Amino acid sequence: MLFDDVLNDWWELHKKSIKASTEKTMVYAVDEVKENFAPGVKIKNITAKYAQQYFTDSEENHIKLKKHKSVLSMVFKYAQDLELIDSNPIQRVRLPKQVVTYETMERIEDKFLEQSELKRLLKAMKEYNRGYHVARMAEFMALNGCRVGEAGALKFENYDKKNRTITINGTLDPTRKGSEGIKTTPKTLSSIRVVDLTNKEIEIIEEFIELHKLRKNTNPNYKDMGFIFVSSSGIPIHKSSIGKLMKNANATLKKPINKPLHPHILRHTLISTLAENNIPLKAITQRVGHKDNGKTTMEIYTHVTKNIKSKVVDVLDKLYK
């Protein structure tokens, strides 16, 4: 049986067990593997050496190669289960080691904002044309650490004012129209969490609750779907609205922030801020709903705590003069 045919059979089956949003992100890697890996070759003839050569010769970046390897591993596991092959050759494949350059290290700093940058940006967003309520949602995200889809999917029923918590248990389905308001399961099991709320977060939620009541009573076309962060029509605020406002507001600053601005940078900013204030990694990952070994969380945490470690000697020198 040809590798191409096994890949197609696996993909048709695999699509039935994953979310539409996951399929949307995976399809590119599947198509690339289909086009470049062993076209017209019988799967039983593919050895570990053959597979290793594919990765060794590839000029693709490390991230893309990891995705290719993941797809191939699942395809060969599927073939193994069907007894088309005896072993999975991908298990013995090694990816070329990723070279960490100064440029790569510098890019880590571009993944989060300094507190002074965040404050300037949020102020500009609130003052930008009709951007106040979108800016308030962004401010909530910067304090809470939730993903933009998670924030958009928050409902009034998730808010526990008495215990000062909010339950994050889903995300907006990115493959559906915002007007449908389809809430789906979160990214991972670790994404389901109950988060303690700060005074500012409670203030923002209460503000949206009052706004909801006003809109519901004055706008006959208001669509009440139970979501907290919505537009004037009741539809959940889309991530593109936040991203666009961030860029437009930044352009009004005397000294614009020279970093890629997108909603996810707010989440990364919280991670860096908590790390700077000596909050344990475990507590940070629990708040933002990351696995303990989440790549980006670890990158930012390691980068920030390096600066803290440099202060250790200064502190000890002062104590033991």
Steps between C-alpha positions, in 0.01 A plus 500: 500500500638840405589751771271759334200269531570423866537872572166576335321223691653614831408863438137421422476307826698748707283796392203338669673506838626861507344845522436698183751763614768231549431359154540848356850536647609142426396484135800702381750257655304202366500645148873576517582147614275358230683701235859455616537176697532170311259563209426174322700291751358190668471561873665168589814611313546819702783459751620715789800596286271617217292707742807645670638612164176688431546711813877537460467629144201725566549878497179564695518669841502304825136572586374371166717188522355422843152513349605273214649250744184502709282425197733226376516338843120474510480364144755226567336415833173459309675273247652299784159450662371369167800262484620657176844548660680345797646813657474879487815641332423855619572398859868475409514830310674804648433855394797724421584692816358850510776760517431775752638830371519845656221601264279219634571604860414859421171392345389359837485856631264584215251243627397712799457863601666683784246635750571855386429397139179322600369802690575736211335266251184442706460874560530568125251219423242643740534844344490376140181546297227278657764270642425531872310174558732295280790651697334398827479140376870518411575635849312205652704257287826664608408441866339161460738337252221334303516441126291732283265216403458410867419860591245522218334179619457615862136508606326660797448151643880458518533800734481438876492842662469365855815288476676746267573238233428428136486156341676471165361191332480566128592710201316652206504274196720690249353307208149641562356850463514716810128568472437128564678520834616138495695411813715190469741302716830667598842436350608243759376351830742728684313793342195429718553695821347718771688830524505740795404851395675827583305811599555646153368186325185508715458869422519428127253209514254703707529780247408261217209361703353849537566569133323174410189604695495841332542364149243227557239753613569764235596305187223276356758336270736412785586128486521365854709180489627528857855604411678765709730670249276598210453776246202740501298234312569226755745305284828392669785742433722344234876466541550702181329797668753488784797451267392785271443736793842415647674589173296814434537631856873425499539713188368802695773478764789747489732202530318200350586160648732321258371147558251276317168593665227237518260385776726212611773741607274602790513144633878487462528834678325359807742205504802734492352734764428215743846350439663837574311508829631159605172311454578125469477347154233253619270783610550683169423196285187427705371853451556514124397139437830377363667167553794523743737450209327740261766619256413872490438522874839340568676725249362817658541379857862395440580826321351720775641303794849523349482873567385430856784252557751770411380694807571210737871579535424869563261406781750260658784756474289751692406247768854379560710815480 
